[in-house]
Amino acid sequence: MNDKFLSLLGMARRSGNLCLGHDAAVSSVVKNKAQLCIVSEEGSERLKKEMKHACSFEGKNIPVIIVNYEITELSKAIGSKAAVITVTDEGFASALVKRYEEGQINAD
């Protein structure tokens, strides 16, 4: 896997720092464990809107990024099917945001 973003996401999964799927992601946001929320572009508009709202509700300032990966691409990187993922480790979250901002996504 040459994509730095997906590689980093895979490492976060193996270290136990991801919450996968809608219910787990929302729970991590509500419990103030989430440091970053990642939503697949293929996710529904309702899902995107709900996660953006949850991550900014009651003064929360959890970054939400919509990535241009298909759910199958994300699933391959993390080993489980999910359209929404939250990252619970601050280090992984900041590294993923940095990769995203630098455009190191879908780069071979």
C-alpha positions in Angstrom: 0.0 0.0 0.0 1.7 3.2 -1.2 -0.9 5.6 -0.1 0.5 7.3 3.1 -2.9 8.2 4.5 -4.3 4.6 4.2 -1.0 3.2 5.6 -1.3 5.4 8.6 -4.9 4.5 9.0 -4.0 0.8 9.0 -1.4 1.4 11.7 -4.0 3.2 13.8 -6.3 0.2 13.4 -3.6 -2.3 14.4 -2.8 -0.2 17.5 -6.5 -0.1 18.6 -7.0 3.6 18.0 -10.0 3.5 15.7 -13.7 3.3 16.2 -15.4 1.8 13.1 -19.0 2.3 11.9 -21.7 4.7 12.8 -22.6 3.6 16.3 -19.0 3.2 17.5 -18.0 6.6 15.9 -20.9 8.5 17.5 -20.2 6.8 20.9 -16.6 7.9 20.7 -17.6 11.5 19.9 -20.2 11.6 22.7 -17.7 10.2 25.2 -15.1 12.8 24.1 -12.7 10.1 23.0 -12.6 11.0 19.3 -9.8 13.2 18.0 -10.7 13.0 14.3 -13.7 11.8 12.3 -13.1 10.4 8.8 -16.1 9.9 6.4 -15.9 8.2 3.0 -17.1 10.3 0.1 -19.5 7.3 -0.6 -21.2 7.8 2.7 -24.7 9.2 2.6 -25.3 13.0 2.9 -27.2 12.3 6.0 -24.2 10.5 7.6 -21.9 13.3 6.7 -24.3 15.9 8.1 -24.9 13.9 11.3 -21.1 13.4 11.9 -20.4 17.1 11.3 -23.1 18.0 13.7 -22.0 15.5 16.4 -18.4 16.7 16.2 -19.3 20.3 16.7 -22.2 19.8 19.2 -21.9 21.5 22.6 -18.6 23.2 21.9 -16.8 20.1 20.6 -14.2 20.9 17.9 -13.5 17.5 16.4 -12.2 17.8 12.9 -14.3 16.0 10.2 -12.7 15.1 6.9 -14.5 13.7 3.9 -12.0 11.6 2.0 -12.3 10.6 -1.6 -11.9 6.9 -0.9 -14.5 4.3 -1.7 -15.7 2.3 1.3 -13.9 -0.7 -0.2 -10.6 1.2 -0.2 -11.0 2.2 3.4 -12.1 -1.4 4.3 -9.0 -2.8 2.8 -6.7 -0.5 4.8 -8.5 -1.2 8.1 -9.6 -4.7 7.7 -13.3 -4.0 8.3 -16.1 -2.4 6.3 -17.0 1.1 7.5 -18.0 4.4 5.9 -17.2 6.4 9.1 -14.2 6.1 11.3 -13.1 8.0 14.4 -9.5 8.2 15.5 -9.0 8.2 19.3 -5.3 8.8 19.5 -4.2 12.5 19.2 -0.9 11.6 17.5 -2.5 9.5 14.8 -5.2 12.1 14.3 -2.8 15.0 13.8 -0.7 12.9 11.4 -3.7 11.9 9.4 -4.9 15.5 9.2 -1.4 16.6 8.1 -1.4 13.9 5.3 -4.8 15.0 4.2 -3.9 18.7 4.2 -0.7 18.0 2.3 -2.7 16.1 -0.3 -0.9 12.8 0.4 -4.1 10.9 -0.4 -4.4 8.6 -3.4 -0.8 9.1 -4.3 1.2 6.2 -5.6 
